[in-house]
Amino acid sequence: MGITGNQRYGKEVMMAKVPDFLLHHDGDSVAVANDDLQPGTLQGLSVKEQTAHTAVLNEPIPLGHKFALRDHAEGEAIVKYGIKVGIASKVIKRGDYVHTHNMRSYRWEASRA
């Protein structure tokens, strides 16, 4: 991650670049965009372990939305916060946008009779 400078009170303040995306745990299968992201190679960070991660996006991802860190088969669990939060409703490729068009909430799935 790069270093950027910022003028404040006449002094140069050094700050680390904000990661493009965050994942909560190293084992998560999705990450969250910290900004509106465009396709390409991006740098991120796991919140719990503070591990650097690289991801290649296939499509634009809006701020606050999820994308896949690995391939998911239809019916496979989507893991965020270290827990199962959803189920892939169709095949999801690494770098794809993950939202209601390709996943179902696990909370809804678990509560079905």
C-alpha positions, -999 to +999 in steps of 0.1 A: +000+000+000+013+034-009+020+064+013+004+098+007+013+132+021-011+156+036-005+192+048-019+200+083-008+228+106+022+235+084+036+199+090+037+170+066+016+142+079+022+107+064-008+084+061-012+049+047-035+045+017-070+034+026-075-001+013-098-005-017-118-033+001-121-050+035-129-085+045-137-092+082-118-125+085-091-142+063-115-171+057-143-149+043-154-157+007-166-121+000-152-087+007-168-052+009-159-022-014-146+009+005-154+030-025-170+027-059-146+002-075-138-004-112-126-037-128-090-044-123-065-054-096-071-039-061-056-041-026-075-049+005-071-058+042-087-083+066-100-064+097-094-091+122-060-104+111-047-072+094-036-094+065-031-077+031-051-092+002-052-086-036-084-091-057-091-087-094-126-074-101-146-084-132-171-057-130-178-024-111-187-028-074-206+000-056-194+014-023-204-009+006-213-038-017-198-073-018-177-091-043-165-127-044-129-135-033-132-170-048-155-190-070-188-202-056-209-231-070-247-228-070-259-236-035-226-230-019-222-209+013-212-172+011-191-164+042-187-129+057-177-121+093-165-157+095-201-170+093-224-182+066-245-152+055-258-164+022-261-191-004-251-186-041-283-188-062-262-194-093-225-198-101-204-168-089-169-163-102-140-147-083-142-110-087-180-109-095-204-086-078-224-105-051-259-092-044-295-103-046-292-113-083-269-142-074-273-149-037-300-156-012-298-146+025-289-175+047-312-161+074-341-164+050-330-199+039-325-211+075-360-199+085-379-217+057-402-245+067 
